Amino acid sequence: MRELFMSAARYSLWRFGCGPRENLYGDSVRFGCGPRGVGRVGFVGKSAEDAKSPGGKAPMMKSIEDQKRGARMRGITARDSLTAEVREELSERISRAIMASEEYKRAKVIMLYKAVKGEVKLDVLEERAAADGKKLAYPLCVGRGKMIALSPASDESWISGTYGITEPAAEKSESVRPEDIDMIICPCTAFDEQGRRAGMGGGYYDRFLTSCSGACIAAAAFEVQKADEVPAAELDVVMDKIFTEKKIYSGAFSGWSSEKFDV
């Protein structure tokens, strides 16, 4: 029980940007929607070797982690500049865009998150998905850098973790295997048009997502969080789709595209 409490505390610190920073690697692996493995890999960003000067002595640019930290902070600042009322309205638009997607319609098991601070709220999506008979799963940290998916049995299956973050109670929830999840909606601090996403820097989602072999992996974000480029490290999983209140950014082997929508 003590270990679970400590794990939840570490997860809470990470969600608020106070936890460990672990994504200090080279290039980013590109994963697409559906089975992950051979043929679904591509690289973005620059490795530490590429960043060196021709003489191999001094770096020519900031490290990937420094660049990501900058993109993350700019995205959070832009997100927090929205009023609570505007965030509520835009969150509903984003939820409706997700519900209108083919991926949502096909999904039987969907992994969501409980929003904290200025994140996109998914309350409307939760209610609709439950009414549609879909199984809902939520993340819980169980160790350093490790996350599992749990499906709460009832409204009594929730606890208030550190800093008031709502988390599923492990003893009152059903464990969900990553390979059984059909669609995952990730929280986001910043994103770009190539599908790269910045979280809070702990790497919990990226490690978990590599095991989700059949899921469409998406992020929910406000349009103001879009960056020109979000640097990516080796563990960073590129999104299949990014839903904002204005556009749906979609990934494919041939490249990325975006489409406007009206909901």
Secondary structure, DSSP 8 states (H G I E B T S, - for coil): -HHHHHHHHHHHHHHTT-S------SSEE---SS--STT---EES--TTTTB-TTSSSBSS--HHHHHHHHHHHHHHHHHTS-HHHHHHHHHHHHHHHHTSHHHHH-SEEE-----TTS---HHHHHHHHHTT-EEEEEEEEETTEEEEEEESSTTSEEE-GGG-EEE-GGGEEEE-GGG-SEEEE--SEE-TTS-EE-SSS-HHHHHHTT-TT-EEEEE--GGGB-S-----TT----SEEE-SSEEEEEETTEEEEEE---
